[in-house]
Amino acid sequence: MTYKIKIHKKVIKGLNKLPDFVGEKFFVLVENLREQGPIQTNWPNFSKLGKNQYHCHLNRSWVACWKYEKKTIIIEVEYVGSREKAPY
């Protein structure tokens, strides 16, 4: 099954603040989400944050957060940025 990825506008704006190598990792994560779904146990520090919300580390300082409603094929990437400002 292929999932549809919705990236919020503030995430797109935040991509400009990421170092290039972290931005590249983010796009690898997006492709993994598209192909494999919201459960990404191969990514560092992957965990469930709450009901239908997940996150993982892109490296030590940068994280990505997304949500997934069961019985849909849409994954919404809600945050990418420093872990200090992450919404959890």
Contacts in CASP RR format, 6 or more apart in sequence:
PFRMAT RR
TARGET T0000
AUTHOR 0000-0000-0000
METHOD contacts of the structure
MODEL  1
MTYKIKIHKKVIKGLNKLPDFVGEKFFVLVENLREQGPIQTNWPNFSKLG
KNQYHCHLNRSWVACWKYEKKTIIIEVEYVGSREKAPY
1 37 0 8 1.000
1 73 0 8 1.000
2 34 0 8 1.000
2 35 0 8 1.000
2 73 0 8 1.000
3 33 0 8 1.000
3 34 0 8 1.000
3 35 0 8 1.000
3 37 0 8 1.000
3 38 0 8 1.000
3 73 0 8 1.000
3 74 0 8 1.000
3 75 0 8 1.000
4 34 0 8 1.000
4 73 0 8 1.000
4 74 0 8 1.000
4 75 0 8 1.000
5 30 0 8 1.000
5 33 0 8 1.000
5 34 0 8 1.000
5 74 0 8 1.000
5 75 0 8 1.000
5 77 0 8 1.000
6 74 0 8 1.000
6 75 0 8 1.000
6 76 0 8 1.000
6 77 0 8 1.000
7 30 0 8 1.000
7 76 0 8 1.000
7 77 0 8 1.000
8 76 0 8 1.000
8 77 0 8 1.000
8 78 0 8 1.000
8 79 0 8 1.000
10 79 0 8 1.000
11 77 0 8 1.000
11 78 0 8 1.000
11 79 0 8 1.000
11 80 0 8 1.000
14 80 0 8 1.000
14 81 0 8 1.000
15 23 0 8 1.000
15 26 0 8 1.000
15 80 0 8 1.000
17 81 0 8 1.000
18 26 0 8 1.000
18 62 0 8 1.000
18 80 0 8 1.000
18 81 0 8 1.000
19 62 0 8 1.000
21 59 0 8 1.000
22 58 0 8 1.000
22 59 0 8 1.000
22 62 0 8 1.000
23 58 0 8 1.000
25 58 0 8 1.000
25 59 0 8 1.000
26 58 0 8 1.000
26 64 0 8 1.000
26 80 0 8 1.000
29 40 0 8 1.000
29 43 0 8 1.000
29 56 0 8 1.000
29 58 0 8 1.000
29 64 0 8 1.000
30 77 0 8 1.000
32 40 0 8 1.000
32 42 0 8 1.000
32 43 0 8 1.000
33 40 0 8 1.000
33 66 0 8 1.000
33 75 0 8 1.000
33 77 0 8 1.000
34 75 0 8 1.000
37 68 0 8 1.000
37 75 0 8 1.000
38 54 0 8 1.000
38 66 0 8 1.000
38 68 0 8 1.000
38 75 0 8 1.000
39 46 0 8 1.000
39 54 0 8 1.000
40 46 0 8 1.000
40 54 0 8 1.000
40 56 0 8 1.000
43 56 0 8 1.000
43 57 0 8 1.000
44 56 0 8 1.000
44 57 0 8 1.000
44 59 0 8 1.000
45 55 0 8 1.000
45 56 0 8 1.000
45 57 0 8 1.000
45 63 0 8 1.000
46 54 0 8 1.000
46 55 0 8 1.000
46 56 0 8 1.000
47 54 0 8 1.000
47 55 0 8 1.000
47 56 0 8 1.000
48 54 0 8 1.000
49 55 0 8 1.000
49 65 0 8 1.000
49 88 0 8 1.000
52 67 0 8 1.000
52 68 0 8 1.000
52 69 0 8 1.000
52 70 0 8 1.000
53 65 0 8 1.000
53 66 0 8 1.000
53 67 0 8 1.000
53 88 0 8 1.000
54 65 0 8 1.000
54 66 0 8 1.000
54 67 0 8 1.000
54 68 0 8 1.000
55 63 0 8 1.000
55 64 0 8 1.000
55 65 0 8 1.000
55 66 0 8 1.000
55 86 0 8 1.000
55 88 0 8 1.000
56 63 0 8 1.000
56 64 0 8 1.000
57 63 0 8 1.000
57 83 0 8 1.000
58 64 0 8 1.000
58 80 0 8 1.000
61 82 0 8 1.000
61 83 0 8 1.000
62 80 0 8 1.000
62 81 0 8 1.000
62 82 0 8 1.000
62 83 0 8 1.000
63 79 0 8 1.000
63 80 0 8 1.000
63 81 0 8 1.000
63 82 0 8 1.000
63 83 0 8 1.000
63 86 0 8 1.000
64 77 0 8 1.000
64 79 0 8 1.000
64 80 0 8 1.000
64 81 0 8 1.000
65 77 0 8 1.000
65 78 0 8 1.000
65 79 0 8 1.000
65 80 0 8 1.000
65 86 0 8 1.000
65 87 0 8 1.000
65 88 0 8 1.000
66 75 0 8 1.000
66 76 0 8 1.000
66 77 0 8 1.000
66 78 0 8 1.000
67 75 0 8 1.000
67 76 0 8 1.000
67 78 0 8 1.000
68 74 0 8 1.000
68 75 0 8 1.000
68 76 0 8 1.000
78 87 0 8 1.000
79 86 0 8 1.000
79 87 0 8 1.000
END
